[in-house]
Amino acid sequence: MSSSRATPRYGALVSVLAAAGITVSLMQTLIVPLIATLPTLLHTTAANASWAITATLLAGAVATPVAGRLGDLYGKRRVIVASALLIAIGSLVCAPANSLVPMVVGRALQGLGLGVIPLGIAIMRDLLPPQRLGSAIALMSSSLGVGGALGLPAGALIAQKVSWHALFWGAAVLGLLLTVLILLVVPESPVTSPSRFDFVGAAALTAGLVLFLLPVSKGADWGWTSGLTLGMFGASAVILLLWGWWELRSSAPLVDLRTSVRRQVLLTNLASVVLGFAMYAMSLITPQLLQLPVATGYGLGQTMLQAGLWLAPGGLVMMAVSPMAARLSAARGPKVSLLLGTLVIAAGYVLALALMGTIWGVVMFSAFISGGLGLAYAAMPTLIMNAVPQTETAAANGLNALMRSIGTSTASAVVGAVLGTMTIKLGAVSLPSEDGFRTGMLIGGGAALAAALIILTIPGRRAAASRLADPPADLDLARA
């Protein structure tokens, strides 16, 4: 195959997979503009309406490691197509909904599509030549931020100008279009693992994650010291310990824990948890700060649409930084990129303490933090892939994505508790106080510094460390 033919096909492959990542992350933020009105729209209580958010979180957490393992066993392209179809089907279930149950079911189906990003990174490792792999992985990783940044203003605009139902009809069209593009452009990876699927391990991991993430998400409503919350945490700990025992004894584990406890993989995953926390702290703080009334003395009085537009540059910065991250990783190693990214995030939170009083200040510090996230998120998959066999790439990246999800869920609980406790009264309404926002920013910056300390213990770059294999020389990317 000539390079003239290969280059545009490689470009199309990367573009479609990056578009898949953006679409998946759009599904997570598309519903944000509706949060305040969901109880009215679905004729239910605010506590019940929150299940439309929680369902996606739980389904996505379960789907990422399971989809990764299925991709390694039965074909990554096949599982990505199934994931895109689940997004479309879930959107179609939500689109005509006027009650809670179909909305929760549809949002859970959308969440099952969240394994697309680690699967896409795994396909890139299998198919792309080494000289294009770093920049492609960085772009795929940045798609998470781009979709998140675009989802907020797009969702607000469509909900305000057209209809909230139109959000989900549009998401269904995106899911179907994505499915067609993957079938036309993305070939199946030739790299598979000759093994069987661990159904017992998948069931145990699902139960353990649900019992952990559910009280993390709902603990503020149930009470952190209630019997239900503590009971679920305790049951989760027991089930996950039994799951680990099973995985270590299984001949075909869902997650190879012996590989996962290698120092480079383990420490990168631990850093991912803390970085997920640092990322989501900003996502919780900045929209509220922008939208609080000016009468508070620190709120900036913006609408949801305006707030989304002010925050959109952060996602674009994340994408713009990705080529830089790839070059830095190639020259100095992914550990350096990851460490630099965490330090930039920490510096961004320090800037936030000084700049939070103006709209442009919020734009500046949120873009600064997003740039650090772009550096960090581009490096994590490379660190993981350098330490695992090629036949376990998707599963390993799925586990890493799960670690980030645990971090974001924990941030939601911790920062939400801070903002819910540190309040002021404006009329009859309690609102997060300025001190609450500053405390949340300090926590986010502290999380970034904690991640930096973990990253310092990751093994340094070695000449023999790179295990990114070349794609088969006879692979024709033109076939689909």
BATIBA-329533 format. One record per residue (C-alpha): residue in three letters; x, y, z. Coordinates in Angstrom, 3 decimals. Example, Ala and Ser with C-alpha at 12.3 -4.5 7.8 and 13.67 -1.06 7.14 Angstrom:
2
 residuo     east    north       up
     ALA   12.300   -4.500    7.800
     SER   13.670   -1.060    7.140
//
This chain:
480
 residuo     east    north       up
     MET    0.000    0.000    0.000
     SER    1.519    3.326   -0.977
     SER    1.894    6.161    1.472
     SER   -0.299    8.351   -0.689
     ARG   -3.173    5.953   -0.161
     ALA   -2.368    5.245    3.487
     THR   -2.168    8.809    4.686
     PRO   -5.748    9.865    3.914
     ARG   -7.091    6.563    5.221
     TYR   -5.164    6.989    8.450
     GLY   -6.512   10.536    8.675
     ALA  -10.076    9.340    8.165
     LEU   -9.622    6.611   10.783
     VAL   -8.367    9.066   13.408
     SER  -11.061   11.631   12.536
     VAL  -13.919    9.147   12.892
     LEU  -12.624    7.746   16.170
     ALA  -12.114   11.273   17.576
     ALA  -15.657   12.142   16.472
     ALA  -16.842    9.030   18.328
     GLY  -15.118   10.264   21.474
     ILE  -16.708   13.706   21.157
     THR  -20.137   12.145   20.638
     VAL  -19.780    9.981   23.732
     SER  -18.735   12.899   25.921
     LEU  -21.604   14.980   24.498
     MET  -24.019   12.408   25.909
     GLN  -22.719   13.123   29.410
     THR  -23.193   16.913   29.326
     LEU  -26.200   17.211   27.014
     ILE  -28.661   16.832   29.871
     VAL  -26.964   19.363   32.191
     PRO  -29.129   22.328   31.036
     LEU  -32.224   20.324   31.993
     ILE  -31.199   19.431   35.550
     ALA  -33.132   22.229   37.246
     THR  -36.318   21.551   35.256
     LEU  -36.191   17.732   35.092
     PRO  -38.590   17.230   38.048
     THR  -41.227   19.299   36.245
     LEU  -40.543   17.787   32.825
     LEU  -40.743   14.221   34.158
     HIS  -43.505   14.848   36.716
     THR  -41.433   13.600   39.633
     THR  -39.392   14.793   42.616
     ALA  -35.909   16.310   42.408
     ALA  -34.427   13.266   44.192
     ASN  -36.005   10.882   41.690
     ALA  -35.071   13.049   38.709
     SER  -31.397   12.804   39.691
     TRP  -31.525    9.143   38.624
     ALA  -31.342   10.405   35.025
     ILE  -27.782   11.478   35.847
     THR  -26.904    8.604   38.164
     ALA  -28.009    5.939   35.658
     THR  -25.514    7.155   33.057
     LEU  -22.724    7.287   35.633
     LEU  -23.337    3.723   36.832
     ALA  -23.800    2.256   33.347
     GLY  -20.680    3.992   32.031
     ALA  -18.545    2.832   34.956
     VAL  -19.584   -0.771   34.378
     ALA  -19.355   -0.571   30.585
     THR  -15.794    0.726   30.230
     PRO  -13.857   -2.299   31.579
     VAL  -16.388   -4.827   30.249
     ALA  -16.467   -3.317   26.744
     GLY  -12.677   -3.186   26.730
     ARG  -12.398   -6.896   27.497
     LEU  -15.076   -7.788   24.936
     GLY  -13.141   -5.766   22.358
     ASP   -9.910   -7.610   23.122
     LEU  -11.701  -10.960   22.769
     TYR  -14.164  -10.506   19.901
     GLY  -13.038   -7.449   17.955
     LYS  -12.744   -3.816   18.961
     ARG  -14.569   -2.432   15.919
     ARG  -17.499   -4.747   16.568
     VAL  -17.846   -3.544   20.167
     ILE  -17.495    0.143   19.165
     VAL  -20.323   -0.312   16.648
     ALA  -22.465   -1.929   19.350
     SER  -21.646    0.959   21.716
     ALA  -22.631    3.578   19.128
     LEU  -25.917    1.749   18.518
     LEU  -26.619    1.710   22.266
     ILE  -26.151    5.489   22.336
     ALA  -28.630    5.843   19.468
     ILE  -31.145    3.445   21.036
     GLY  -30.881    5.127   24.429
     SER  -31.451    8.528   22.818
     LEU  -34.509    7.201   20.999
     VAL  -35.917    5.929   24.295
     CYS  -35.349    9.336   25.967
     ALA  -36.588   11.515   23.097
     PRO  -40.383   11.024   23.506
     ALA  -40.230   10.451   27.276
     ASN  -42.415   12.465   29.641
     SER  -41.908   10.325   32.732
     LEU  -39.029    9.069   34.839
     VAL  -38.728    5.379   33.949
     PRO  -38.104    5.669   30.182
     MET  -35.705    8.561   30.794
     VAL  -33.652    6.529   33.269
     VAL  -33.653    3.472   30.978
     GLY  -32.576    5.568   27.989
     ARG  -29.851    7.351   29.942
     ALA  -28.505    4.004   31.171
     LEU  -28.335    2.766   27.572
     GLN  -26.472    5.930   26.603
     GLY  -24.040    5.259   29.438
     LEU  -23.301    1.792   28.089
     GLY  -21.706    3.508   25.080
     LEU  -18.970    5.152   27.164
     GLY  -16.466    2.392   26.383
     VAL  -15.894    3.945   22.950
     ILE  -12.892    6.084   23.977
     PRO  -10.656    3.316   25.435
     LEU  -11.661    1.023   22.564
     GLY  -10.788    3.745   20.050
     ILE   -7.364    4.223   21.628
     ALA   -6.798    0.456   21.483
     ILE   -7.701    0.347   17.763
     MET   -5.240    3.166   17.131
     ARG   -2.491    1.195   18.820
     ASP   -3.262   -1.819   16.645
     LEU   -3.579   -0.023   13.296
     LEU   -1.553    3.171   13.205
     PRO    2.179    3.439   12.442
     PRO    4.315    4.542   15.417
     GLN    4.988    8.014   14.011
     ARG    1.265    8.830   14.003
     LEU    0.230    7.025   17.156
     GLY    1.186    9.621   19.775
     SER   -0.692   12.512   18.179
     ALA   -3.717   10.309   17.424
     ILE   -3.991    9.093   21.032
     ALA   -3.636   12.672   22.289
     LEU   -6.452   13.789   19.972
     MET   -8.678   10.911   21.070
     SER   -8.042   11.719   24.717
     SER   -8.820   15.407   24.190
     SER  -12.157   14.532   22.591
     LEU  -13.498   14.005   26.116
     GLY  -12.951   17.670   26.931
     VAL  -14.137   18.935   23.555
     GLY  -17.432   17.066   23.769
     GLY  -17.940   18.188   27.343
     ALA  -17.298   21.830   26.427
     LEU  -19.591   21.770   23.410
     GLY  -22.383   19.835   25.106
     LEU  -23.268   22.529   27.623
     PRO  -23.931   25.461   25.221
     ALA  -25.392   23.182   22.532
     GLY  -27.774   21.569   25.002
     ALA  -28.849   24.923   26.439
     LEU  -29.381   26.450   22.987
     ILE  -31.456   23.553   21.651
     ALA  -33.496   23.228   24.856
     GLN  -34.255   26.975   24.920
     LYS  -34.848   27.589   21.214
     VAL  -36.392   24.305   20.059
     SER  -37.399   21.685   22.643
     TRP  -35.733   19.522   25.247
     HIS  -37.003   16.497   23.315
     ALA  -34.969   17.733   20.339
     LEU  -31.782   17.176   22.356
     PHE  -32.356   13.445   22.334
     TRP  -33.663   13.237   18.771
     GLY  -30.446   14.949   17.726
     ALA  -28.379   12.588   19.880
     ALA  -30.074    9.612   18.205
     VAL  -29.143   10.972   14.771
     LEU  -25.547   11.469   15.938
     GLY  -25.407    7.896   17.247
     LEU  -26.715    6.432   13.986
     LEU  -24.411    8.612   11.878
     LEU  -21.469    7.553   14.014
     THR  -22.379    3.886   13.524
     VAL  -22.403    4.298    9.743
     LEU  -19.072    6.152    9.726
     ILE  -17.383    3.472   11.850
     LEU  -18.664    0.730    9.535
     LEU  -17.419    2.613    6.466
     VAL  -14.045    3.863    7.705
     VAL  -12.743    1.841   10.655
     PRO  -11.405   -1.641    9.880
     GLU  -11.428   -4.432   12.410
     SER   -8.236   -4.771   14.396
     PRO   -6.246   -7.941   13.642
     VAL   -5.200   -8.151   17.302
     THR   -7.441  -10.293   19.491
     SER   -6.973  -12.450   22.565
     PRO   -7.713  -16.166   22.107
     SER   -9.612  -16.610   25.343
     ARG  -13.130  -16.595   26.780
     PHE  -15.225  -13.965   28.531
     ASP  -15.275  -14.007   32.343
     PHE  -19.005  -13.759   33.114
     VAL  -18.536  -14.338   36.854
     GLY  -15.889  -11.609   37.033
     ALA  -18.069   -9.200   35.041
     ALA  -21.075   -9.804   37.310
     ALA  -19.018   -9.372   40.484
     LEU  -17.315   -6.202   39.215
     THR  -20.684   -4.768   38.181
     ALA  -22.188   -5.450   41.607
     GLY  -19.165   -4.053   43.429
     LEU  -19.038   -0.863   41.357
     VAL  -22.764   -0.204   41.614
     LEU  -22.714   -0.707   45.388
     PHE  -19.780    1.720   45.646
     LEU  -20.785    4.437   43.176
     LEU  -24.465    4.514   44.113
     PRO  -23.904    5.707   47.695
     VAL  -21.148    8.053   46.470
     SER  -23.727    9.662   44.167
     LYS  -26.744    9.519   46.517
     GLY  -25.068    9.719   49.929
     ALA  -25.948   13.395   50.350
     ASP  -29.649   12.517   49.915
     TRP  -29.599    9.342   52.000
     GLY  -27.223   10.624   54.696
     TRP  -23.537    9.681   54.781
     THR  -23.912    7.821   58.064
     SER  -27.228    6.146   57.251
     GLY  -27.491    2.376   57.382
     LEU  -28.217    2.203   53.656
     THR  -25.115    4.211   52.687
     LEU  -22.732    2.421   55.046
     GLY  -24.254   -0.961   54.197
     MET  -23.695   -0.436   50.491
     PHE  -20.091    0.665   51.020
     GLY  -19.472   -2.387   53.185
     ALA  -21.095   -4.772   50.694
     SER  -19.059   -3.188   47.883
     ALA  -15.802   -3.772   49.769
     VAL  -16.650   -7.435   50.368
     ILE  -17.741   -8.092   46.777
     LEU  -14.708   -6.348   45.259
     LEU  -12.370   -8.370   47.498
     LEU  -14.088  -11.577   46.361
     TRP  -13.878  -10.342   42.771
     GLY  -10.122   -9.836   43.155
     TRP   -9.777  -13.348   44.610
     TRP  -11.686  -14.766   41.644
     GLU   -9.710  -12.796   39.057
     LEU   -6.373  -13.971   40.447
     ARG   -7.511  -17.603   40.143
     SER   -9.300  -17.387   36.811
     SER   -7.529  -18.686   33.720
     ALA   -9.260  -15.987   31.640
     PRO   -9.866  -13.001   33.956
     LEU  -11.928   -9.969   33.035
     VAL   -9.073   -7.793   34.305
     ASP   -5.562   -9.223   34.554
     LEU   -4.764   -8.038   38.084
     ARG   -1.187   -9.256   37.831
     THR   -0.671   -6.860   34.946
     SER   -2.699   -4.143   36.689
     VAL   -0.458   -4.177   39.766
     ARG    2.675   -3.564   37.736
     ARG    4.106   -0.386   39.142
     GLN    3.639    1.722   36.020
     VAL    0.018    0.628   35.491
     LEU   -0.980    0.783   39.158
     LEU    0.487    4.241   39.784
     THR   -0.921    5.645   36.547
     ASN   -4.376    4.389   37.533
     LEU   -4.049    5.874   41.014
     ALA   -3.035    9.201   39.450
     SER   -6.059    8.910   37.144
     VAL   -8.426    8.721   40.119
     VAL   -7.012   11.914   41.616
     LEU   -6.870   13.695   38.245
     GLY  -10.490   12.768   37.586
     PHE  -11.273   14.436   40.909
     ALA   -9.324   17.568   39.963
     MET  -11.040   17.791   36.580
     TYR  -14.572   17.453   37.895
     ALA  -14.073   19.954   40.699
     MET  -13.704   22.672   38.062
     SER  -16.719   21.352   36.143
     LEU  -18.863   21.693   39.283
     ILE  -17.608   25.103   40.369
     THR  -17.344   27.249   37.240
     PRO  -20.915   26.911   35.861
     GLN  -22.392   27.756   39.262
     LEU  -20.053   30.705   39.763
     LEU  -20.993   32.098   36.345
     GLN  -24.735   31.673   36.891
     LEU  -25.197   32.873   40.475
     PRO  -26.937   36.266   40.774
     VAL  -24.777   39.396   40.836
     ALA  -26.612   40.309   44.047
     THR  -24.503   37.742   45.925
     GLY  -21.458   39.983   45.430
     TYR  -19.441   37.271   43.663
     GLY  -21.870   35.606   41.222
     LEU  -21.560   36.702   37.591
     GLY  -25.243   36.604   36.596
     GLN  -24.977   34.604   33.380
     THR  -27.638   32.362   31.832
     MET  -26.983   28.658   31.275
     LEU  -26.366   29.319   27.567
     GLN  -23.984   32.185   28.273
     ALA  -22.119   30.145   30.884
     GLY  -21.732   27.282   28.398
     LEU  -20.341   29.619   25.759
     TRP  -17.849   31.150   28.207
     LEU  -16.618   27.677   29.164
     ALA  -16.447   26.285   25.611
     PRO  -12.909   27.641   24.937
     GLY  -11.596   25.224   27.561
     GLY  -12.462   22.241   25.370
     LEU  -10.832   23.884   22.354
     VAL   -7.679   24.552   24.381
     MET   -7.639   20.876   25.345
     MET   -7.677   19.889   21.674
     ALA   -5.081   22.510   20.731
     VAL   -2.696   21.225   23.425
     SER   -2.903   17.592   22.284
     PRO   -0.237   17.844   19.520
     MET    2.100   19.517   22.017
     ALA    1.470   16.723   24.480
     ALA    2.298   14.115   21.816
     ARG    5.575   15.857   20.914
     LEU    6.573   16.222   24.556
     SER    5.799   12.565   25.259
     ALA    7.847   11.492   22.231
     ALA   10.804   13.646   23.266
     ARG   10.818   13.262   27.051
     GLY    8.409   10.413   27.793
     PRO    4.718   10.346   28.774
     LYS    5.577   10.599   32.486
     VAL    6.922   14.124   31.888
     SER    3.757   15.139   30.017
     LEU    1.563   13.741   32.779
     LEU    3.560   15.480   35.515
     LEU    3.591   18.810   33.667
     GLY   -0.158   18.547   33.095
     THR   -0.883   18.059   36.793
     LEU    1.325   21.019   37.751
     VAL   -0.455   23.226   35.205
     ILE   -3.818   22.144   36.681
     ALA   -2.619   23.020   40.190
     ALA   -1.372   26.413   38.963
     GLY   -4.746   26.971   37.281
     TYR   -6.556   26.530   40.596
     VAL   -4.205   29.078   42.201
     LEU   -5.060   31.495   39.373
     ALA   -8.741   30.796   39.996
     LEU   -8.496   32.183   43.527
     ALA   -7.372   35.518   42.075
     LEU   -9.474   35.628   38.894
     MET  -12.877   34.287   39.960
     GLY  -14.377   37.767   40.278
     THR  -14.780   38.450   36.532
     ILE  -16.148   36.573   33.544
     TRP  -12.895   36.859   31.624
     GLY  -11.013   35.687   34.690
     VAL  -13.155   32.538   34.796
     VAL  -12.535   31.982   31.073
     MET   -8.770   32.323   31.618
     PHE   -8.371   29.991   34.567
     SER  -10.772   27.357   33.186
     ALA   -8.846   27.357   29.879
     PHE   -5.571   27.098   31.817
     ILE   -6.804   24.083   33.777
     SER   -8.169   22.535   30.565
     GLY   -4.736   22.875   28.971
     GLY   -3.230   20.934   31.861
     LEU   -5.906   18.274   31.501
     GLY   -5.076   18.014   27.800
     LEU   -1.418   17.332   28.608
     ALA   -2.275   14.814   31.319
     TYR   -5.046   12.919   29.566
     ALA   -2.949   12.538   26.405
     ALA   -0.155   10.877   28.384
     MET   -2.109    8.375   30.485
     PRO   -3.067    5.915   27.703
     THR    0.540    5.812   26.495
     LEU    1.835    5.000   29.969
     ILE   -0.747    2.232   30.270
     MET   -0.067    0.766   26.821
     ASN    3.706    0.789   27.357
     ALA    3.207   -1.621   30.256
     VAL    0.565   -4.110   29.013
     PRO    0.487   -6.743   26.263
     GLN   -1.114   -5.612   23.005
     THR   -3.860   -8.213   23.418
     GLU   -4.982   -6.462   26.644
     THR   -4.878   -2.862   25.398
     ALA   -8.638   -2.193   25.358
     ALA   -9.269   -3.807   28.747
     ALA   -6.366   -1.901   30.341
     ASN   -7.538    1.420   28.902
     GLY  -11.086    0.613   30.002
     LEU   -9.863    0.094   33.565
     ASN   -7.997    3.416   33.390
     ALA  -11.183    5.156   32.218
     LEU  -13.011    3.540   35.142
     MET  -10.441    4.995   37.547
     ARG  -11.100    8.478   36.169
     SER  -14.851    7.882   36.598
     ILE  -14.330    6.962   40.245
     GLY  -12.409   10.211   40.668
     THR  -15.156   12.306   39.096
     SER  -17.823   10.585   41.189
     THR  -15.864   11.236   44.367
     ALA  -15.362   14.886   43.376
     SER  -19.088   15.239   42.834
     ALA  -19.741   14.017   46.369
     VAL  -16.956   15.958   48.109
     VAL  -17.243   19.300   46.291
     GLY  -21.035   19.009   46.292
     ALA  -20.955   18.553   50.067
     VAL  -18.668   21.578   50.479
     LEU  -20.873   23.819   48.338
     GLY  -23.997   22.480   50.021
     THR  -22.617   23.148   53.514
     MET  -20.886   26.505   53.014
     THR  -23.849   28.658   51.969
     ILE  -25.380   32.105   52.239
     LYS  -29.011   33.182   52.248
     LEU  -30.340   35.273   49.361
     GLY  -33.935   35.888   50.262
     ALA  -35.398   32.508   51.088
     VAL  -32.854   30.600   48.984
     SER  -29.562   29.054   50.155
     LEU  -26.707   29.470   47.688
     PRO  -23.045   28.356   47.741
     SER  -20.908   31.003   49.407
     GLU  -17.763   32.610   48.045
     ASP  -15.765   30.791   50.729
     GLY  -17.360   27.546   49.547
     PHE  -16.143   28.140   46.001
     ARG  -12.667   29.041   47.225
     THR  -12.569   25.908   49.382
     GLY  -13.625   23.804   46.397
     MET  -10.834   25.323   44.314
     LEU   -8.283   24.648   47.034
     ILE   -9.457   21.020   47.169
     GLY   -9.166   20.731   43.360
     GLY   -5.666   22.207   43.404
     GLY   -4.670   19.945   46.271
     ALA   -5.896   16.921   44.302
     ALA   -3.706   17.972   41.349
     LEU   -0.658   18.267   43.614
     ALA   -1.432   14.842   45.117
     ALA   -1.531   13.419   41.591
     ALA    1.867   15.022   40.891
     LEU    3.351   13.285   43.940
     ILE    2.004    9.930   42.729
     ILE    3.365   10.539   39.229
     LEU    6.857   11.208   40.610
     THR    6.928    7.567   41.776
     ILE    6.086    6.157   38.308
     PRO    9.161    4.445   36.779
     GLY   11.184    6.726   34.518
     ARG   11.607    6.368   30.792
     ARG   13.750    3.440   29.654
     ALA   14.883    2.644   26.159
     ALA   13.240   -0.772   26.318
     ALA   10.012    0.452   27.876
     SER    8.136    1.205   24.680
     ARG    5.955   -1.720   23.680
     LEU    3.811    0.028   21.091
     ALA    3.816   -2.509   18.296
     ASP    3.771   -1.628   14.615
     PRO    0.622   -2.623   12.710
     PRO    1.003   -5.571   10.390
     ALA    2.775   -4.448    7.231
     ASP    0.131   -5.954    4.982
     LEU   -2.826   -4.380    6.776
     ASP   -5.004   -2.472    4.324
     LEU   -6.841    0.318    6.064
     ALA   -9.104    0.684    3.059
     ARG  -11.025   -2.432    4.036
     ALA  -13.938   -1.947    6.432
//
